[in-house]
Amino acid sequence: MTNSETHSVSRHVLPNGLVVLLKESHKAPVISFWVLYRVGSRNEPSGKTGISHWVEHMMFKGTPNFPAGVLDKAIDREGGAWNAQTSLDYTAYYETMPSDRIDLALRAEADRMINAQFDPEEVESERTVIISERQGSENSPSFWLGEEVQAAAFRVHGYHHEIIGDMTDLETMTRDDLYTHYRTYYAPNNAIISVVGDFESAAMLRRIEELYGSIPPAELPKPFVRPEPPQQGERRVRVERPGPTPILSMVYKVPGVTDPDWIKLFVLDSILGGASGFGGGGVGNKTSRLYQALVKKELVAGLSSGVYPSFDPFLYSFDLTLRDGRTLEEVEAALNAEIEKAVNGEITQAELDKARKQARALFAYSTETVTNQAFWLAYFEHVAGNYEFFLTFEERLQAVTLEDVHAVARKYFRPQARTVGWFVPTEISGGGDYEDELTDDLLGDIQEEADDDE
């Protein structure tokens, strides 16, 4: 076994390839335990889109040791919470529990790694659930627009499809497809365990070794990842469906999180759209450039923007919900005018200083719980190849200069590298708070979360 220690986090690798990250935090008698598998929607070929998310659902259908429903009741009885999520780059499961009850989580996840049951009747029942989930998303104009924009931006890479999958694949995938995916990727040498909370590291590591050390590694296939070829010019899509109001989406191709430019783009977005919780998903604050130029001037009712810390190059997204009486042409022109100001170097040092301060504060706030800390440690161990990316985030944030911000604006805000989407209502339909809906577009589309009682 190898191990290293930095910033109070210890990293261990078991002989079967399982990576274990441990961080003690004795502020409260609580522990969060995560298992992250290195497989997500980016690894799904056509014909099997949505398979990672569907397998995640099946993991809650029980094992011989923990039949369906048993863990729901047991974890609730012990005062804990559990859930799972599927994203572009990973599938992950967690339990956050009182520290003296965490052993149940360790046993449950070790069992689910090898003994999950894929009963054919349960598979068919869950097919109905997931198809209904997709149909529910289809009630949202922003889902239709987001799917079309992402598919246009990525024609080859697995990022082109939604995490939930294409309807035709959800209708045709088989039980054997799901089980093969599970047996292929749910293995210790394709997993990261991250534990944060009130425990003693040596004892925790011993218990993990006892439960997981004997699970054999798998012969992992080469990941299904097809590099996206360079974009040769602006792409445009238009979605025409019933809806309450027009929506504009504009996305630019940007690098993955390990590229040095990613943190500079994160800071640029804090200036343009307003600081957000780590990884996006926040509402643009009222002093941001886009809020002042678009919301305050009553061109749009709501806006969101963000860059996601992705494994491979992904997107810098702008999503805007128009106010009544405004046109897509005038709102697109106004957004382009603000982007052009950034390209021309009009951002000031004062704006940079304020954005960095706000971003640091929101980063601290959004990562203060043991649950979030354990997740981000595992996440960056996977997508960045090193959990220290998370621990050094604030240092790199502070190192971004004004010239860095100007440089990335010039480099990435090129019309030739963008995709523009219009949602044009064919008839006005009511219902839904689309301003709130759009503020969650970035992470909402990137992270499908399944309730533990599904």
C-alpha positions in Angstrom: 0.0 0.0 0.0 1.1 3.5 -0.8 0.1 6.7 1.0 0.9 10.3 1.2 -0.3 13.1 3.5 -0.9 16.8 2.5 -3.2 19.4 4.0 -4.5 16.9 6.7 -5.7 14.6 4.0 -4.2 11.1 3.7 -4.3 9.2 0.5 -3.9 5.4 0.4 -4.1 2.9 -2.4 -5.1 -0.7 -1.6 -3.4 -3.6 -3.4 -6.6 -4.1 -5.5 -6.3 -0.5 -6.8 -8.9 1.2 -4.5 -8.0 4.8 -3.7 -8.9 5.9 -0.2 -8.9 9.6 0.9 -9.3 10.3 4.6 -9.7 13.7 6.3 -10.4 14.0 10.0 -12.7 16.7 11.2 -13.8 16.6 14.8 -16.0 19.7 14.9 -19.1 17.5 15.1 -19.8 13.8 15.6 -20.6 13.2 11.9 -18.9 11.4 9.1 -19.6 11.5 5.3 -18.6 8.5 3.3 -18.5 8.6 -0.5 -17.7 6.0 -3.2 -17.1 7.6 -6.6 -16.8 5.4 -9.7 -14.9 6.7 -12.7 -17.7 6.4 -15.2 -20.3 8.9 -16.3 -22.3 9.9 -19.3 -19.2 11.0 -21.3 -18.3 7.3 -21.5 -21.6 6.1 -23.1 -21.8 5.2 -26.8 -24.9 5.8 -28.9 -27.4 3.1 -28.1 -26.6 3.1 -24.4 -27.0 6.8 -23.5 -28.3 7.1 -20.0 -27.0 3.8 -18.9 -24.9 5.2 -16.0 -27.9 7.0 -14.5 -30.1 3.9 -14.9 -27.5 1.7 -13.2 -27.4 4.2 -10.4 -31.1 3.8 -9.9 -30.7 0.0 -9.8 -28.2 0.2 -7.0 -31.1 1.1 -4.7 -33.0 -2.1 -5.5 -31.2 -4.2 -3.0 -28.7 -7.1 -2.5 -29.2 -10.5 -0.8 -27.6 -9.0 2.3 -29.6 -5.7 2.2 -32.9 -6.3 0.4 -34.7 -3.4 -1.2 -36.0 -0.9 1.4 -33.8 -2.2 4.3 -31.1 0.4 4.0 -33.7 3.2 3.7 -35.1 2.3 7.0 -31.8 1.5 8.7 -30.0 4.7 7.7 -33.1 6.8 8.6 -33.3 5.0 12.0 -29.7 5.8 12.7 -30.2 9.5 11.9 -28.3 9.4 8.6 -28.9 10.4 5.0 -27.9 8.7 1.8 -28.2 9.4 -1.9 -26.4 9.2 -5.3 -25.7 11.2 -8.4 -24.7 10.6 -11.9 -22.8 13.3 -13.9 -20.9 13.8 -17.1 -17.7 12.3 -15.6 -18.7 10.1 -12.7 -21.3 8.1 -10.7 -21.2 8.5 -6.9 -22.9 7.3 -3.8 -22.8 8.6 -0.3 -23.9 8.3 3.3 -23.6 11.0 6.0 -24.3 9.6 9.4 -23.5 10.0 13.1 -19.9 8.9 13.5 -20.7 6.0 15.8 -23.1 4.6 13.1 -20.9 5.0 10.0 -20.0 1.3 9.8 -23.4 0.6 8.3 -22.4 2.8 5.3 -19.1 1.1 4.9 -20.8 -2.3 4.8 -23.6 -1.2 2.5 -21.3 0.3 -0.2 -18.9 -2.7 -0.1 -21.9 -5.0 -0.6 -23.3 -2.9 -3.4 -20.0 -2.9 -5.2 -20.3 -6.6 -5.9 -23.8 -7.9 -5.0 -26.3 -5.5 -6.5 -29.3 -7.3 -8.0 -30.7 -6.5 -11.4 -34.0 -8.3 -11.2 -35.6 -8.2 -14.6 -38.9 -7.1 -13.2 -37.2 -4.3 -11.3 -35.4 -3.2 -14.4 -38.7 -2.9 -16.3 -40.2 -1.0 -13.4 -37.3 1.4 -13.3 -37.5 1.8 -17.1 -40.9 3.4 -16.6 -39.6 5.6 -13.8 -36.7 6.9 -15.9 -38.8 7.4 -19.0 -41.2 9.4 -16.8 -38.2 11.4 -15.5 -37.2 12.3 -19.0 -40.8 13.2 -19.9 -40.9 15.4 -16.9 -37.8 17.3 -18.0 -39.4 17.6 -21.5 -42.0 19.9 -19.9 -39.3 22.5 -19.6 -38.4 24.6 -22.6 -34.9 25.0 -21.1 -34.4 21.2 -21.3 -35.2 21.1 -25.0 -33.0 24.1 -25.7 -30.1 22.8 -23.6 -30.3 19.4 -25.2 -30.2 20.9 -28.7 -27.4 23.3 -27.9 -25.2 20.6 -26.3 -25.8 18.2 -29.1 -24.8 20.9 -31.6 -21.7 21.9 -29.6 -20.5 18.2 -29.3 -21.0 16.1 -32.4 -18.5 13.4 -31.6 -17.6 13.5 -27.9 -19.9 11.8 -25.3 -20.7 15.2 -23.8 -23.2 15.6 -26.7 -26.1 13.8 -25.0 -28.0 14.4 -21.8 -27.1 12.4 -18.7 -30.6 10.9 -18.5 -30.1 9.6 -22.1 -32.0 9.6 -25.3 -35.5 8.4 -25.2 -34.9 5.7 -27.9 -32.1 4.2 -25.8 -34.2 4.2 -22.6 -36.9 2.3 -24.5 -34.5 -0.4 -25.9 -31.7 -1.0 -23.4 -31.8 -4.4 -21.8 -31.2 -5.9 -18.3 -28.0 -7.5 -19.6 -26.8 -4.1 -20.9 -27.2 -2.6 -17.4 -25.7 -5.5 -15.6 -22.7 -5.6 -18.0 -22.1 -1.9 -17.3 -22.2 -2.6 -13.6 -19.9 -5.5 -13.6 -17.5 -3.6 -16.0 -17.1 -0.4 -14.0 -18.1 -1.1 -10.4 -14.7 -2.4 -9.3 -12.2 -1.2 -6.6 -9.6 -0.2 -9.2 -12.2 2.1 -10.8 -13.4 3.6 -7.5 -12.4 6.3 -5.1 -13.5 6.3 -1.4 -13.5 9.6 0.4 -14.2 10.0 4.1 -14.5 13.2 6.0 -15.5 13.7 9.6 -15.1 12.5 13.2 -13.0 9.4 13.0 -9.5 8.2 13.7 -7.7 7.6 10.4 -5.8 4.4 11.3 -9.0 2.7 12.5 -11.0 3.9 9.5 -8.4 2.6 7.1 -8.2 -0.8 8.8 -12.0 -1.1 8.5 -12.0 -0.2 4.9 -9.2 -2.7 4.2 -11.3 -5.4 6.0 -14.4 -4.7 3.9 -13.0 -3.8 0.5 -9.5 -5.3 0.4 -10.7 -8.7 -0.7 -12.8 -7.4 -3.6 -11.0 -8.4 -6.8 -10.0 -5.7 -9.3 -11.5 -5.8 -12.8 -9.9 -5.8 -16.2 -11.1 -2.3 -17.1 -11.7 -1.6 -20.8 -10.2 1.4 -22.4 -12.6 4.3 -21.6 -15.0 5.1 -24.4 -14.0 8.7 -25.1 -13.9 10.2 -28.6 -12.1 13.6 -28.8 -14.2 16.4 -30.2 -12.7 17.8 -33.4 -12.1 21.6 -33.6 -15.2 23.6 -34.3 -14.9 25.4 -37.7 -17.5 28.2 -37.1 -20.5 29.4 -35.2 -23.3 26.9 -34.9 -26.9 27.9 -34.3 -30.0 25.9 -33.3 -33.6 27.0 -33.0 -36.2 25.2 -30.9 -39.9 26.0 -31.6 -42.4 24.6 -29.0 -45.1 25.9 -26.7 -43.7 27.9 -23.8 -44.1 31.0 -21.7 -41.3 33.1 -23.0 -38.3 33.1 -25.4 -34.9 31.8 -24.1 -31.4 32.5 -25.4 -28.5 30.1 -24.8 -25.0 30.9 -25.9 -22.1 28.6 -25.1 -18.3 28.7 -25.9 -15.9 25.8 -26.0 -13.5 26.0 -23.1 -10.9 23.6 -21.6 -11.3 21.1 -18.9 -10.5 21.8 -15.3 -6.8 20.8 -15.3 -6.0 23.4 -17.9 -4.4 26.5 -16.3 -6.9 28.7 -18.2 -9.9 27.1 -16.4 -9.4 29.0 -13.1 -9.0 32.2 -15.1 -12.3 31.6 -16.8 -13.9 30.9 -13.4 -12.8 34.3 -12.3 -14.0 35.9 -15.5 -17.4 34.4 -15.0 -17.5 35.8 -11.4 -17.1 39.2 -13.0 -19.6 38.8 -15.8 -22.3 36.7 -14.3 -21.6 37.0 -10.6 -19.8 34.7 -8.2 -21.5 31.3 -7.7 -21.2 28.3 -5.6 -18.2 26.1 -6.5 -18.8 24.4 -9.8 -21.5 26.9 -10.9 -25.2 26.9 -10.2 -25.5 30.3 -8.6 -27.6 33.3 -9.4 -25.8 36.3 -10.9 -25.4 38.9 -8.2 -26.9 42.4 -8.7 -23.5 44.1 -9.2 -22.3 41.8 -11.9 -21.8 43.2 -15.5 -24.5 41.0 -17.0 -27.1 41.8 -14.3 -26.5 45.5 -14.7 -26.7 45.4 -18.5 -29.5 42.9 -19.0 -31.7 42.4 -15.9 -31.6 46.0 -14.6 -32.3 47.4 -18.0 -35.3 45.0 -18.2 -34.1 43.0 -21.3 -34.2 39.7 -19.4 -36.1 38.4 -16.4 -33.3 36.1 -15.3 -29.9 34.9 -16.3 -27.3 32.3 -15.4 -23.7 31.7 -16.5 -20.9 29.4 -15.5 -18.0 27.1 -16.3 -18.1 23.5 -15.0 -15.0 21.8 -13.7 -15.1 19.0 -16.3 -12.7 16.2 -17.2 -12.6 17.0 -20.9 -13.1 20.4 -22.6 -16.6 21.5 -22.1 -18.6 24.8 -22.2 -18.8 28.3 -20.8 -22.6 28.8 -20.8 -24.9 31.9 -20.8 -28.6 31.3 -20.4 -31.1 34.2 -20.5 -34.9 34.3 -20.0 -36.4 37.2 -21.9 -38.8 39.7 -20.5 -42.2 40.2 -22.2 -41.9 42.4 -25.3 -38.2 41.8 -25.8 -36.8 40.0 -28.9 -34.2 37.4 -29.1 -32.3 39.5 -31.7 -32.0 42.5 -29.3 -31.1 40.4 -26.3 -28.4 38.5 -28.2 -27.0 41.8 -29.4 -26.9 43.1 -25.9 -25.1 40.0 -24.6 -22.6 40.1 -27.4 -21.9 43.8 -26.6 -21.0 42.8 -23.0 -18.9 40.0 -24.1 -17.1 42.3 -26.6 -16.3 44.7 -23.7 -14.5 41.8 -21.9 -12.6 40.9 -25.1 -11.6 44.5 -25.5 -10.0 44.6 -22.0 -12.6 46.8 -20.3 -12.7 44.8 -17.1 -11.0 46.7 -14.2 -8.8 45.8 -11.3 -11.5 46.8 -8.9 -14.0 44.4 -10.6 -11.4 41.6 -10.4 -10.7 42.2 -6.7 -14.4 42.2 -5.8 -15.1 39.1 -7.9 -12.2 37.2 -6.3 -13.4 38.1 -2.8 -17.0 37.0 -3.6 -15.8 33.8 -5.2 -13.6 33.0 -2.2 -16.5 33.5 0.2 -18.9 31.4 -1.8 -16.3 28.7 -2.2 -15.8 28.5 1.5 -19.6 28.5 2.1 -20.4 25.9 -0.5 -17.6 23.5 0.8 -18.0 23.8 4.5 -19.9 20.6 5.3 -18.3 17.3 5.7 -20.6 15.9 2.9 -19.4 18.5 0.4 -15.8 18.2 1.4 -15.8 14.5 0.9 -17.4 14.8 -2.5 -15.0 17.4 -3.8 -12.0 15.5 -2.6 -13.2 12.4 -4.5 -14.3 14.5 -7.5 -10.9 16.1 -8.1 -9.0 13.0 -7.3 -10.8 11.7 -10.4 -11.2 14.6 -12.9 -7.9 16.4 -12.0 -5.9 13.3 -11.0 -5.2 14.8 -7.6 -7.4 15.8 -4.7 -5.0 18.7 -3.9 -6.7 20.7 -6.7 -9.6 21.2 -4.3 -7.4 22.1 -1.3 -5.4 24.6 -3.3 -8.4 26.2 -5.1 -8.3 29.5 -3.1 -4.6 29.9 -3.7 -5.0 29.6 -7.4 -8.0 31.9 -7.4 -5.9 34.6 -5.7 -3.2 34.2 -8.3 -5.3 35.2 -11.2 -4.3 38.6 -12.6 -6.2 41.2 -14.6 -4.1 40.3 -17.6 -5.1 36.7 -17.2 -8.8 37.6 -17.3 -8.3 39.8 -20.4 -6.3 37.0 -22.1 -8.8 34.3 -21.6 -11.7 36.6 -22.8 -9.8 37.2 -26.0 -8.8 33.6 -26.4 -12.1 31.8 -25.8 -14.9 34.4 -26.7 -14.5 33.8 -30.4 -17.7 33.6 -32.5 -16.2 30.7 -34.4 -16.1 28.6 -31.2 -19.6 29.3 -30.0 -23.0 27.7 -30.3 -26.1 29.9 -30.1 -29.6 28.5 -29.3 -33.0 30.2 -29.5 -36.1 28.9 -27.9 -39.0 30.4 -29.8 -42.5 29.8 -28.3 -45.0 28.7 -30.9 -47.8 29.4 -28.5 -47.8 30.9 -25.0 -48.2 28.3 -22.2 -48.2 29.0 -18.5 -46.7 27.4 -15.5 -43.3 27.2 -13.9 -40.8 29.8 -12.6 -38.4 29.8 -15.5 -36.1 32.4 -13.9 -35.4 30.0 -11.0 -35.2 27.1 -13.5 -32.5 28.7 -15.6 -30.3 29.6 -12.6 -29.9 25.8 -12.1 -29.2 25.0 -15.8 -25.5 24.5 -15.5 -25.4 22.0 -12.7 -29.0 20.8 -13.1 -28.2 19.5 -16.6 -24.8 18.2 -15.6 -25.8 16.3 -12.5 -28.8 13.9 -12.3 -29.6 13.0 -8.7 -31.7 10.0 -7.7 -33.6 9.9 -4.5 -32.6 7.1 -2.2 -36.1 5.7 -2.1 -36.3 5.2 -5.9 
